[in-house]
Amino acid sequence: MADLSGAIDALQGLTTPDSTVTVEGDVVRVEVRYRDVSQLSGGAGRGRAAFVIEVHFDEAAGEYRLTFIDSAASAQVGLGGLSGSYSSTKMLSGTVRTRSRASGWHAGEQGYGQSFDSRPWHDAVVQRLEAHGWTKRKGFWGRLFS
């Protein structure tokens, strides 16, 4: 039998200075911030990027479903004025294997950028869920042919 409270407790163990775990009803969100820098390249600005794994629980069936959200936002003030951007990508299956971004120059450092691989986070979430008796929800084709 699937243990909801044990799975939630295990997922909350993924909290680090760069990640948060929030619980809203039967949905748990694991958010990993993989970019959070101040930029000083032709002005002052801020950049932030995050990867979210949403876990949706179906207690009656003992199944879980994962949703992945990748988002990035930036704002900069420079000689040309104020600029900003925001993007968000929602994936219902699969993982963002690697995210790499690099640009600009950061005062006092040689440059900034980051590389992020979602696979370790995906694997950690799945291991914790399955250790507490949860099984992955079958997709349309899996249900059709089972």
N, CA, C and O atoms as a GROMACS GRO file, in nm:
protein
  584
    1MET      N    1   0.085  -0.118   0.000
    1MET     CA    2   0.000   0.000   0.000
    1MET      C    3   0.090   0.125   0.000
    1MET      O    4   0.191   0.130   0.070
    2ALA      N    5   0.050   0.222  -0.079
    2ALA     CA    6   0.128   0.346  -0.092
    2ALA      C    7   0.113   0.431   0.035
    2ALA      O    8   0.004   0.448   0.088
    3ASP      N    9   0.225   0.484   0.081
    3ASP     CA   10   0.231   0.565   0.202
    3ASP      C   11   0.250   0.711   0.163
    3ASP      O   12   0.362   0.752   0.130
    4LEU      N   13   0.142   0.791   0.167
    4LEU     CA   14   0.148   0.930   0.125
    4LEU      C   15   0.233   1.015   0.218
    4LEU      O   16   0.319   1.090   0.172
    5SER      N   17   0.210   1.005   0.349
    5SER     CA   18   0.285   1.090   0.442
    5SER      C   19   0.434   1.055   0.442
    5SER      O   20   0.518   1.144   0.454
    6GLY      N   21   0.467   0.927   0.429
    6GLY     CA   22   0.607   0.887   0.423
    6GLY      C   23   0.674   0.939   0.296
    6GLY      O   24   0.789   0.983   0.300
    7ALA      N   25   0.602   0.934   0.184
    7ALA     CA   26   0.657   0.984   0.058
    7ALA      C   27   0.679   1.135   0.065
    7ALA      O   28   0.781   1.185   0.018
    8ILE      N   29   0.584   1.208   0.123
    8ILE     CA   30   0.598   1.353   0.136
    8ILE      C   31   0.716   1.387   0.226
    8ILE      O   32   0.794   1.477   0.195
    9ASP      N   33   0.728   1.315   0.338
    9ASP     CA   34   0.843   1.338   0.427
    9ASP      C   35   0.975   1.312   0.355
    9ASP      O   36   1.071   1.387   0.371
   10ALA      N   37   0.979   1.205   0.275
   10ALA     CA   38   1.101   1.173   0.202
   10ALA      C   39   1.133   1.280   0.098
   10ALA      O   40   1.249   1.316   0.080
   11LEU      N   41   1.030   1.330   0.030
   11LEU     CA   42   1.052   1.437  -0.068
   11LEU      C   43   1.099   1.566  -0.001
   11LEU      O   44   1.180   1.639  -0.057
   12GLN      N   45   1.048   1.594   0.118
   12GLN     CA   46   1.092   1.714   0.190
   12GLN      C   47   1.239   1.705   0.228
   12GLN      O   48   1.302   1.807   0.256
   13GLY      N   49   1.293   1.585   0.231
   13GLY     CA   50   1.436   1.567   0.256
   13GLY      C   51   1.523   1.618   0.142
   13GLY      O   52   1.645   1.625   0.156
   14LEU      N   53   1.463   1.653   0.029
   14LEU     CA   54   1.538   1.707  -0.085
   14LEU      C   55   1.565   1.857  -0.070
   14LEU      O   56   1.630   1.917  -0.156
   15THR      N   57   1.515   1.918   0.036
   15THR     CA   58   1.535   2.061   0.057
   15THR      C   59   1.683   2.091   0.082
   15THR      O   60   1.748   2.028   0.165
   16THR      N   61   1.735   2.190   0.008
   16THR     CA   62   1.872   2.237   0.022
   16THR      C   63   1.868   2.389   0.016
   16THR      O   64   1.761   2.447  -0.002
   17PRO      N   65   1.982   2.456   0.031
   17PRO     CA   66   1.980   2.603   0.013
   17PRO      C   67   1.935   2.646  -0.126
   17PRO      O   68   1.886   2.758  -0.143
   18ASP      N   69   1.950   2.558  -0.227
   18ASP     CA   70   1.909   2.592  -0.364
   18ASP      C   71   1.780   2.524  -0.408
   18ASP      O   72   1.741   2.537  -0.524
   19SER      N   73   1.715   2.454  -0.319
   19SER     CA   74   1.590   2.387  -0.356
   19SER      C   75   1.488   2.397  -0.244
   19SER      O   76   1.523   2.402  -0.126
   20THR      N   77   1.360   2.400  -0.284
   20THR     CA   78   1.251   2.403  -0.187
   20THR      C   79   1.150   2.295  -0.223
   20THR      O   80   1.136   2.257  -0.339
   21VAL      N   81   1.081   2.247  -0.123
   21VAL     CA   82   0.975   2.149  -0.142
   21VAL      C   83   0.849   2.205  -0.077
   21VAL      O   84   0.849   2.236   0.042
   22THR      N   85   0.742   2.217  -0.155
   22THR     CA   86   0.616   2.268  -0.103
   22THR      C   87   0.506   2.165  -0.128
   22THR      O   88   0.508   2.093  -0.228
   23VAL      N   89   0.411   2.160  -0.036
   23VAL     CA   90   0.300   2.066  -0.045
   23VAL      C   91   0.170   2.144  -0.050
   23VAL      O   92   0.143   2.228   0.036
   24GLU      N   93   0.089   2.117  -0.153
   24GLU     CA   94  -0.043   2.178  -0.166
   24GLU      C   95  -0.142   2.067  -0.198
   24GLU      O   96  -0.154   2.025  -0.313
   25GLY      N   97  -0.211   2.019  -0.097
   25GLY     CA   98  -0.306   1.910  -0.117
   25GLY      C   99  -0.235   1.782  -0.158
   25GLY      O  100  -0.149   1.732  -0.086
   26ASP      N  101  -0.272   1.729  -0.276
   26ASP     CA  102  -0.210   1.606  -0.324
   26ASP      C  103  -0.103   1.633  -0.430
   26ASP      O  104  -0.070   1.546  -0.511
   27VAL      N  105  -0.049   1.755  -0.428
   27VAL     CA  106   0.059   1.792  -0.520
   27VAL      C  107   0.180   1.839  -0.439
   27VAL      O  108   0.168   1.924  -0.351
   28VAL      N  109   0.296   1.784  -0.471
   28VAL     CA  110   0.422   1.826  -0.408
   28VAL      C  111   0.509   1.886  -0.518
   28VAL      O  112   0.526   1.826  -0.624
   29ARG      N  113   0.564   2.005  -0.491
   29ARG     CA  114   0.651   2.074  -0.587
   29ARG      C  115   0.794   2.076  -0.533
   29ARG      O  116   0.820   2.128  -0.425
   30VAL      N  117   0.886   2.019  -0.611
   30VAL     CA  118   1.028   2.025  -0.580
   30VAL      C  119   1.088   2.126  -0.678
   30VAL      O  120   1.095   2.099  -0.798
   31GLU      N  121   1.132   2.241  -0.627
   31GLU     CA  122   1.188   2.346  -0.712
   31GLU      C  123   1.337   2.359  -0.688
   31GLU      O  124   1.381   2.376  -0.574
   32VAL      N  125   1.414   2.350  -0.796
   32VAL     CA  126   1.559   2.362  -0.789
   32VAL      C  127   1.599   2.489  -0.864
   32VAL      O  128   1.576   2.500  -0.984
   33ARG      N  129   1.659   2.584  -0.793
   33ARG     CA  130   1.706   2.707  -0.856
   33ARG      C  131   1.848   2.683  -0.904
   33ARG      O  132   1.940   2.666  -0.823
   34TYR      N  133   1.867   2.681  -1.036
   34TYR     CA  134   2.000   2.654  -1.088
   34TYR      C  135   2.068   2.778  -1.143
   34TYR      O  136   2.180   2.770  -1.193
   35ARG      N  137   2.004   2.890  -1.136
   35ARG     CA  138   2.070   3.016  -1.169
   35ARG      C  139   2.005   3.124  -1.084
   35ARG      O  140   1.883   3.139  -1.083
   36ASP      N  141   2.085   3.199  -1.014
   36ASP     CA  142   2.036   3.310  -0.933
   36ASP      C  143   2.155   3.404  -0.913
   36ASP      O  144   2.223   3.398  -0.811
   37VAL      N  145   2.178   3.489  -1.011
   37VAL     CA  146   2.298   3.572  -1.009
   37VAL      C  147   2.265   3.719  -1.032
   37VAL      O  148   2.167   3.752  -1.100
   38SER      N  149   2.346   3.804  -0.977
   38SER     CA  150   2.344   3.946  -1.011
   38SER      C  151   2.442   3.964  -1.125
   38SER      O  152   2.551   3.906  -1.125
   39GLN      N  153   2.404   4.043  -1.222
   39GLN     CA  154   2.488   4.062  -1.338
   39GLN      C  155   2.535   4.207  -1.344
   39GLN      O  156   2.461   4.299  -1.311
   40LEU      N  157   2.657   4.224  -1.387
   40LEU     CA  158   2.711   4.358  -1.407
   40LEU      C  159   2.779   4.361  -1.543
   40LEU      O  160   2.902   4.363  -1.551
   41SER      N  161   2.701   4.360  -1.648
   41SER     CA  162   2.756   4.363  -1.782
   41SER      C  163   2.686   4.474  -1.859
   41SER      O  164   2.578   4.453  -1.915
   42GLY      N  165   2.745   4.590  -1.862
   42GLY     CA  166   2.682   4.703  -1.929
   42GLY      C  167   2.564   4.757  -1.851
   42GLY      O  168   2.479   4.825  -1.908
   43GLY      N  169   2.558   4.731  -1.724
   43GLY     CA  170   2.447   4.776  -1.640
   43GLY      C  171   2.434   4.687  -1.519
   43GLY      O  172   2.525   4.610  -1.488
   44ALA      N  173   2.323   4.695  -1.452
   44ALA     CA  174   2.297   4.611  -1.336
   44ALA      C  175   2.175   4.526  -1.366
   44ALA      O  176   2.082   4.572  -1.432
   45GLY      N  177   2.175   4.404  -1.320
   45GLY     CA  178   2.061   4.319  -1.349
   45GLY      C  179   2.058   4.197  -1.261
   45GLY      O  180   2.140   4.179  -1.171
   46ARG      N  181   1.962   4.115  -1.290
   46ARG     CA  182   1.938   3.994  -1.211
   46ARG      C  183   1.891   3.886  -1.305
   46ARG      O  184   1.814   3.913  -1.397
   47GLY      N  185   1.936   3.764  -1.285
   47GLY     CA  186   1.891   3.650  -1.363
   47GLY      C  187   1.856   3.534  -1.273
   47GLY      O  188   1.925   3.510  -1.173
   48ARG      N  189   1.750   3.462  -1.306
   48ARG     CA  190   1.707   3.350  -1.224
   48ARG      C  191   1.650   3.242  -1.314
   48ARG      O  192   1.578   3.272  -1.408
   49ALA      N  193   1.682   3.117  -1.285
   49ALA     CA  194   1.626   3.004  -1.358
   49ALA      C  195   1.597   2.893  -1.257
   49ALA      O  196   1.670   2.875  -1.160
   50ALA      N  197   1.490   2.819  -1.283
   50ALA     CA  198   1.450   2.713  -1.191
   50ALA      C  199   1.390   2.597  -1.267
   50ALA      O  200   1.330   2.614  -1.374
   51PHE      N  201   1.405   2.479  -1.211
   51PHE     CA  202   1.345   2.357  -1.263
   51PHE      C  203   1.254   2.302  -1.155
   51PHE      O  204   1.296   2.286  -1.041
   52VAL      N  205   1.130   2.273  -1.191
   52VAL     CA  206   1.030   2.225  -1.094
   52VAL      C  207   0.983   2.086  -1.135
   52VAL      O  208   0.952   2.061  -1.252
   53ILE      N  209   0.978   1.998  -1.037
   53ILE     CA  210   0.915   1.867  -1.056
   53ILE      C  211   0.789   1.869  -0.971
   53ILE      O  212   0.796   1.880  -0.849
   54GLU      N  213   0.674   1.858  -1.036
   54GLU     CA  214   0.548   1.848  -0.963
   54GLU      C  215   0.508   1.701  -0.956
   54GLU      O  216   0.506   1.631  -1.057
   55VAL      N  217   0.477   1.656  -0.836
   55VAL     CA  218   0.433   1.519  -0.814
   55VAL      C  219   0.284   1.524  -0.783
   55VAL      O  220   0.243   1.586  -0.684
   56HIS      N  221   0.203   1.459  -0.867
   56HIS     CA  222   0.058   1.453  -0.847
   56HIS      C  223   0.025   1.311  -0.800
   56HIS      O  224   0.057   1.213  -0.868
   57PHE      N  225  -0.039   1.301  -0.685
   57PHE     CA  226  -0.071   1.171  -0.626
   57PHE      C  227  -0.216   1.132  -0.653
   57PHE      O  228  -0.306   1.216  -0.643
   58ASP      N  229  -0.238   1.006  -0.687
   58ASP     CA  230  -0.372   0.948  -0.696
   58ASP      C  231  -0.377   0.840  -0.588
   58ASP      O  232  -0.337   0.726  -0.609
   59GLU      N  233  -0.428   0.880  -0.470
   59GLU     CA  234  -0.426   0.789  -0.355
   59GLU      C  235  -0.508   0.664  -0.378
   59GLU      O  236  -0.469   0.556  -0.334
   60ALA      N  237  -0.621   0.676  -0.448
   60ALA     CA  238  -0.707   0.561  -0.470
   60ALA      C  239  -0.635   0.451  -0.548
   60ALA      O  240  -0.653   0.332  -0.521
   61ALA      N  241  -0.554   0.490  -0.646
   61ALA     CA  242  -0.483   0.393  -0.729
   61ALA      C  243  -0.341   0.365  -0.679
   61ALA      O  244  -0.279   0.268  -0.723
   62GLY      N  245  -0.290   0.448  -0.588
   62GLY     CA  246  -0.152   0.431  -0.541
   62GLY      C  247  -0.051   0.469  -0.647
   62GLY      O  248   0.060   0.416  -0.650
   63GLU      N  249  -0.091   0.563  -0.735
   63GLU     CA  250  -0.005   0.602  -0.846
   63GLU      C  251   0.034   0.749  -0.837
   63GLU      O  252  -0.035   0.829  -0.774
   64TYR      N  253   0.145   0.783  -0.902
   64TYR     CA  254   0.188   0.922  -0.910
   64TYR      C  255   0.212   0.958  -1.056
   64TYR      O  256   0.235   0.872  -1.141
   65ARG      N  257   0.204   1.087  -1.084
   65ARG     CA  258   0.233   1.141  -1.216
   65ARG      C  259   0.325   1.260  -1.196
   65ARG      O  260   0.306   1.338  -1.103
   66LEU      N  261   0.424   1.274  -1.283
   66LEU     CA  262   0.520   1.384  -1.273
   66LEU      C  263   0.496   1.486  -1.384
   66LEU      O  264   0.467   1.450  -1.498
   67THR      N  265   0.509   1.613  -1.350
   67THR     CA  266   0.508   1.723  -1.446
   67THR      C  267   0.636   1.801  -1.423
   67THR      O  268   0.676   1.823  -1.309
   68PHE      N  269   0.700   1.845  -1.531
   68PHE     CA  270   0.825   1.918  -1.523
   68PHE      C  271   0.806   2.058  -1.578
   68PHE      O  272   0.746   2.077  -1.684
   69ILE      N  273   0.856   2.157  -1.506
   69ILE     CA  274   0.845   2.296  -1.549
   69ILE      C  275   0.984   2.359  -1.541
   69ILE      O  276   1.049   2.352  -1.437
   70ASP      N  277   1.028   2.419  -1.650
   70ASP     CA  278   1.156   2.488  -1.653
   70ASP      C  279   1.126   2.635  -1.681
   70ASP      O  280   1.057   2.666  -1.778
   71SER      N  281   1.176   2.724  -1.597
   71SER     CA  282   1.146   2.866  -1.617
   71SER      C  283   1.271   2.950  -1.594
   71SER      O  284   1.361   2.913  -1.520
   72ALA      N  285   1.273   3.064  -1.662
   72ALA     CA  286   1.386   3.157  -1.648
   72ALA      C  287   1.333   3.299  -1.657
   72ALA      O  288   1.240   3.327  -1.733
   73ALA      N  289   1.391   3.388  -1.580
   73ALA     CA  290   1.352   3.529  -1.583
   73ALA      C  291   1.478   3.613  -1.564
   73ALA      O  292   1.572   3.574  -1.494
   74SER      N  293   1.479   3.730  -1.629
   74SER     CA  294   1.591   3.821  -1.610
   74SER      C  295   1.543   3.964  -1.627
   74SER      O  296   1.446   3.991  -1.698
   75ALA      N  297   1.612   4.054  -1.562
   75ALA     CA  298   1.585   4.196  -1.574
   75ALA      C  299   1.719   4.268  -1.570
   75ALA      O  300   1.809   4.228  -1.496
   76GLN      N  301   1.731   4.374  -1.650
   76GLN     CA  302   1.857   4.448  -1.653
   76GLN      C  303   1.830   4.595  -1.678
   76GLN      O  304   1.742   4.633  -1.756
   77VAL      N  305   1.907   4.677  -1.611
   77VAL     CA  306   1.904   4.821  -1.633
   77VAL      C  307   2.041   4.860  -1.687
   77VAL      O  308   2.143   4.829  -1.626
   78GLY      N  309   2.042   4.928  -1.799
   78GLY     CA  310   2.168   4.969  -1.859
   78GLY      C  311   2.152   5.103  -1.927
   78GLY      O  312   2.054   5.174  -1.906
   79LEU      N  313   2.249   5.136  -2.009
   79LEU     CA  314   2.246   5.264  -2.080
   79LEU      C  315   2.127   5.273  -2.175
   79LEU      O  316   2.078   5.383  -2.202
   80GLY      N  317   2.082   5.161  -2.225
   80GLY     CA  318   1.969   5.158  -2.317
   80GLY      C  319   1.833   5.159  -2.249
   80GLY      O  320   1.731   5.162  -2.317
   81GLY      N  321   1.829   5.156  -2.117
   81GLY     CA  322   1.702   5.154  -2.045
   81GLY      C  323   1.682   5.024  -1.970
   81GLY      O  324   1.778   4.955  -1.936
   82LEU      N  325   1.558   4.992  -1.944
   82LEU     CA  326   1.520   4.873  -1.868
   82LEU      C  327   1.478   4.763  -1.964
   82LEU      O  328   1.402   4.788  -2.058
   83SER      N  329   1.526   4.642  -1.943
   83SER     CA  330   1.484   4.530  -2.025
   83SER      C  331   1.459   4.410  -1.936
   83SER      O  332   1.512   4.402  -1.825
   84GLY      N  333   1.380   4.318  -1.984
   84GLY     CA  334   1.351   4.199  -1.907
   84GLY      C  335   1.299   4.089  -1.996
   84GLY      O  336   1.257   4.113  -2.109
   85SER      N  337   1.300   3.967  -1.944
   85SER     CA  338   1.248   3.854  -2.019
   85SER      C  339   1.201   3.748  -1.921
   85SER      O  340   1.246   3.742  -1.806
   86TYR      N  341   1.110   3.664  -1.968
   86TYR     CA  342   1.060   3.552  -1.888
   86TYR      C  343   1.024   3.440  -1.985
   86TYR      O  344   0.965   3.465  -2.090
   87SER      N  345   1.058   3.318  -1.951
   87SER     CA  346   1.017   3.205  -2.031
   87SER      C  347   0.985   3.089  -1.938
   87SER      O  348   1.045   3.074  -1.831
   88SER      N  349   0.891   3.007  -1.978
   88SER     CA  350   0.853   2.890  -1.900
   88SER      C  351   0.817   2.778  -1.996
   88SER      O  352   0.744   2.801  -2.094
   89THR      N  353   0.865   2.660  -1.970
   89THR     CA  354   0.834   2.543  -2.051
   89THR      C  355   0.779   2.436  -1.959
   89THR      O  356   0.842   2.402  -1.859
   90LYS      N  357   0.662   2.383  -1.992
   90LYS     CA  358   0.601   2.278  -1.911
   90LYS      C  359   0.605   2.149  -1.992
   90LYS      O  360   0.560   2.145  -2.106
   91MET      N  361   0.659   2.043  -1.931
   91MET     CA  362   0.672   1.915  -1.996
   91MET      C  363   0.592   1.812  -1.916
   91MET      O  364   0.610   1.801  -1.794
   92LEU      N  365   0.507   1.739  -1.980
   92LEU     CA  366   0.426   1.641  -1.908
   92LEU      C  367   0.497   1.508  -1.890
   92LEU      O  368   0.456   1.426  -1.808
   93SER      N  369   0.603   1.484  -1.966
   93SER     CA  370   0.679   1.361  -1.947
   93SER      C  371   0.822   1.387  -1.989
   93SER      O  372   0.852   1.486  -2.055
   94GLY      N  373   0.909   1.298  -1.950
   94GLY     CA  374   1.050   1.314  -1.984
   94GLY      C  375   1.120   1.406  -1.886
   94GLY      O  376   1.062   1.448  -1.786
   95THR      N  377   1.244   1.435  -1.914
   95THR     CA  378   1.321   1.526  -1.829
   95THR      C  379   1.396   1.623  -1.916
   95THR      O  380   1.420   1.598  -2.034
   96VAL      N  381   1.433   1.734  -1.857
   96VAL     CA  382   1.525   1.826  -1.922
   96VAL      C  383   1.662   1.771  -1.886
   96VAL      O  384   1.709   1.790  -1.774
   97ARG      N  385   1.725   1.705  -1.979
   97ARG     CA  386   1.852   1.639  -1.945
   97ARG      C  387   1.958   1.739  -1.905
   97ARG      O  388   2.023   1.721  -1.801
   98THR      N  389   1.979   1.844  -1.983
   98THR     CA  390   2.083   1.939  -1.949
   98THR      C  391   2.040   2.078  -1.989
   98THR      O  392   1.984   2.100  -2.097
   99ARG      N  393   2.066   2.172  -1.900
   99ARG     CA  394   2.043   2.313  -1.930
   99ARG      C  395   2.178   2.382  -1.912
   99ARG      O  396   2.239   2.371  -1.806
  100SER      N  397   2.223   2.450  -2.011
  100SER     CA  398   2.348   2.524  -2.001
  100SER      C  399   2.327   2.664  -2.055
  100SER      O  400   2.273   2.682  -2.164
  101ARG      N  401   2.368   2.762  -1.979
  101ARG     CA  402   2.360   2.899  -2.024
  101ARG      C  403   2.484   2.970  -1.972
  101ARG      O  404   2.530   2.944  -1.861
  102ALA      N  405   2.535   3.059  -2.050
  102ALA     CA  406   2.648   3.139  -2.005
  102ALA      C  407   2.649   3.267  -2.086
  102ALA      O  408   2.632   3.263  -2.208
  103SER      N  409   2.669   3.378  -2.020
  103SER     CA  410   2.679   3.504  -2.092
  103SER      C  411   2.733   3.609  -1.998
  103SER      O  412   2.730   3.594  -1.876
  104GLY      N  413   2.782   3.717  -2.057
  104GLY     CA  414   2.822   3.833  -1.979
  104GLY      C  415   2.948   3.814  -1.899
  104GLY      O  416   3.022   3.717  -1.914
  105TRP      N  417   2.968   3.907  -1.816
  105TRP     CA  418   3.086   3.912  -1.731
  105TRP      C  419   3.044   3.960  -1.594
  105TRP      O  420   2.964   4.054  -1.584
  106HIS      N  421   3.093   3.900  -1.491
  106HIS     CA  422   3.056   3.936  -1.355
  106HIS      C  423   3.176   4.002  -1.289
  106HIS      O  424   3.286   3.946  -1.290
  107ALA      N  425   3.156   4.121  -1.233
  107ALA     CA  426   3.267   4.194  -1.171
  107ALA      C  427   3.336   4.109  -1.066
  107ALA      O  428   3.270   4.051  -0.979
  108GLY      N  429   3.468   4.102  -1.073
  108GLY     CA  430   3.545   4.028  -0.974
  108GLY      C  431   3.558   3.880  -1.005
  108GLY      O  432   3.631   3.809  -0.936
  109GLU      N  433   3.490   3.833  -1.108
  109GLU     CA  434   3.500   3.692  -1.146
  109GLU      C  435   3.528   3.685  -1.295
  109GLU      O  436   3.516   3.784  -1.366
  110GLN      N  437   3.567   3.567  -1.341
  110GLN     CA  438   3.600   3.556  -1.483
  110GLN      C  439   3.477   3.546  -1.572
  110GLN      O  440   3.488   3.568  -1.692
  111GLY      N  441   3.366   3.517  -1.521
  111GLY     CA  442   3.244   3.507  -1.599
  111GLY      C  443   3.141   3.430  -1.521
  111GLY      O  444   3.174   3.372  -1.417
  112TYR      N  445   3.021   3.428  -1.566
  112TYR     CA  446   2.921   3.350  -1.495
  112TYR      C  447   2.843   3.267  -1.594
  112TYR      O  448   2.842   3.293  -1.715
  113GLY      N  449   2.782   3.170  -1.543
  113GLY     CA  450   2.703   3.078  -1.624
  113GLY      C  451   2.677   2.956  -1.538
  113GLY      O  452   2.722   2.951  -1.423
  114GLN      N  453   2.607   2.861  -1.589
  114GLN     CA  454   2.580   2.741  -1.512
  114GLN      C  455   2.546   2.629  -1.606
  114GLN      O  456   2.510   2.649  -1.722
  115SER      N  457   2.558   2.511  -1.553
  115SER     CA  458   2.516   2.392  -1.624
  115SER      C  459   2.427   2.317  -1.527
  115SER      O  460   2.462   2.300  -1.410
  116PHE      N  461   2.314   2.270  -1.574
  116PHE     CA  462   2.219   2.202  -1.487
  116PHE      C  463   2.171   2.075  -1.555
  116PHE      O  464   2.133   2.077  -1.672
  117ASP      N  465   2.173   1.966  -1.482
  117ASP     CA  466   2.123   1.838  -1.531
  117ASP      C  467   2.009   1.796  -1.439
  117ASP      O  468   2.028   1.779  -1.319
  118SER      N  469   1.891   1.778  -1.496
  118SER     CA  470   1.773   1.744  -1.415
  118SER      C  471   1.768   1.597  -1.375
  118SER      O  472   1.695   1.561  -1.283
  119ARG      N  473   1.844   1.511  -1.442
  119ARG     CA  474   1.834   1.367  -1.418
  119ARG      C  475   1.856   1.327  -1.272
  119ARG      O  476   1.778   1.246  -1.221
  120PRO      N  477   1.957   1.379  -1.201
  120PRO     CA  478   1.974   1.339  -1.061
  120PRO      C  479   1.852   1.376  -0.975
  120PRO      O  480   1.816   1.301  -0.884
  121TRP      N  481   1.790   1.490  -1.002
  121TRP     CA  482   1.671   1.530  -0.926
  121TRP      C  483   1.553   1.441  -0.959
  121TRP      O  484   1.479   1.400  -0.870
  122HIS      N  485   1.535   1.411  -1.087
  122HIS     CA  486   1.428   1.321  -1.129
  122HIS      C  487   1.444   1.185  -1.063
  122HIS      O  488   1.349   1.130  -1.007
  123ASP      N  489   1.566   1.131  -1.068
  123ASP     CA  490   1.592   0.999  -1.009
  123ASP      C  491   1.568   1.000  -0.858
  123ASP      O  492   1.514   0.903  -0.804
  124ALA      N  493   1.609   1.106  -0.790
  124ALA     CA  494   1.590   1.115  -0.644
  124ALA      C  495   1.442   1.116  -0.608
  124ALA      O  496   1.400   1.052  -0.512
  125VAL      N  497   1.362   1.190  -0.686
  125VAL     CA  498   1.217   1.195  -0.660
  125VAL      C  499   1.156   1.057  -0.681
  125VAL      O  500   1.081   1.010  -0.595
  126VAL      N  501   1.186   0.993  -0.793
  126VAL     CA  502   1.129   0.861  -0.824
  126VAL      C  503   1.169   0.758  -0.720
  126VAL      O  504   1.085   0.679  -0.676
  127GLN      N  505   1.295   0.757  -0.678
  127GLN     CA  506   1.341   0.661  -0.577
  127GLN      C  507   1.265   0.677  -0.447
  127GLN      O  508   1.226   0.578  -0.385
  128ARG      N  509   1.242   0.800  -0.404
  128ARG     CA  510   1.170   0.825  -0.279
  128ARG      C  511   1.024   0.782  -0.289
  128ARG      O  512   0.968   0.726  -0.195
  129LEU      N  513   0.962   0.808  -0.404
  129LEU     CA  514   0.822   0.768  -0.422
  129LEU      C  515   0.807   0.617  -0.423
  129LEU      O  516   0.722   0.562  -0.353
  130GLU      N  517   0.890   0.550  -0.501
  130GLU     CA  518   0.877   0.406  -0.514
  130GLU      C  519   0.917   0.333  -0.387
  130GLU      O  520   0.869   0.222  -0.361
  131ALA      N  521   1.005   0.393  -0.306
  131ALA     CA  522   1.042   0.333  -0.177
  131ALA      C  523   0.924   0.334  -0.080
  131ALA      O  524   0.923   0.258   0.017
  132HIS      N  525   0.825   0.419  -0.105
  132HIS     CA  526   0.708   0.427  -0.019
  132HIS      C  527   0.583   0.367  -0.084
  132HIS      O  528   0.471   0.400  -0.047
  133GLY      N  529   0.605   0.278  -0.182
  133GLY     CA  530   0.496   0.199  -0.239
  133GLY      C  531   0.420   0.263  -0.354
  133GLY      O  532   0.318   0.208  -0.396
  134TRP      N  533   0.464   0.376  -0.406
  134TRP     CA  534   0.395   0.443  -0.516
  134TRP      C  535   0.445   0.388  -0.649
  134TRP      O  536   0.563   0.356  -0.663
  135THR      N  537   0.355   0.378  -0.746
  135THR     CA  538   0.393   0.335  -0.880
  135THR      C  539   0.360   0.446  -0.978
  135THR      O  540   0.266   0.524  -0.958
  136LYS      N  541   0.437   0.452  -1.086
  136LYS     CA  542   0.416   0.556  -1.186
  136LYS      C  543   0.287   0.528  -1.262
  136LYS      O  544   0.259   0.414  -1.302
  137ARG      N  545   0.209   0.631  -1.281
  137ARG     CA  546   0.083   0.619  -1.353
  137ARG      C  547   0.114   0.586  -1.499
  137ARG      O  548   0.201   0.647  -1.561
  138LYS      N  549   0.043   0.489  -1.551
  138LYS     CA  550   0.061   0.451  -1.691
  138LYS      C  551  -0.001   0.558  -1.780
  138LYS      O  552  -0.104   0.616  -1.747
  139GLY      N  553   0.063   0.582  -1.892
  139GLY     CA  554   0.010   0.674  -1.990
  139GLY      C  555  -0.106   0.612  -2.066
  139GLY      O  556  -0.147   0.500  -2.036
  140PHE      N  557  -0.158   0.684  -2.162
  140PHE     CA  558  -0.273   0.637  -2.241
  140PHE      C  559  -0.244   0.502  -2.304
  140PHE      O  560  -0.323   0.409  -2.290
  141TRP      N  561  -0.131   0.489  -2.374
  141TRP     CA  562  -0.099   0.364  -2.443
  141TRP      C  563  -0.073   0.251  -2.343
  141TRP      O  564  -0.108   0.136  -2.370
  142GLY      N  565  -0.013   0.281  -2.232
  142GLY     CA  566   0.013   0.179  -2.130
  142GLY      C  567  -0.116   0.125  -2.071
  142GLY      O  568  -0.128   0.005  -2.046
  143ARG      N  569  -0.213   0.214  -2.048
  143ARG     CA  570  -0.343   0.170  -1.995
  143ARG      C  571  -0.421   0.092  -2.102
  143ARG      O  572  -0.491  -0.004  -2.070
  144LEU      N  573  -0.409   0.134  -2.225
  144LEU     CA  574  -0.482   0.071  -2.335
  144LEU      C  575  -0.438  -0.074  -2.356
  144LEU      O  576  -0.520  -0.162  -2.382
  145PHE      N  577  -0.307  -0.098  -2.345
  145PHE     CA  578  -0.254  -0.232  -2.373
  145PHE      C  579  -0.220  -0.312  -2.249
  145PHE      O  580  -0.147  -0.411  -2.259
  146SER      N  581  -0.269  -0.274  -2.132
  146SER     CA  582  -0.239  -0.354  -2.013
  146SER      C  583  -0.351  -0.447  -1.976
  146SER      O  584  -0.340  -0.521  -1.879
   0.00000   0.00000   0.00000
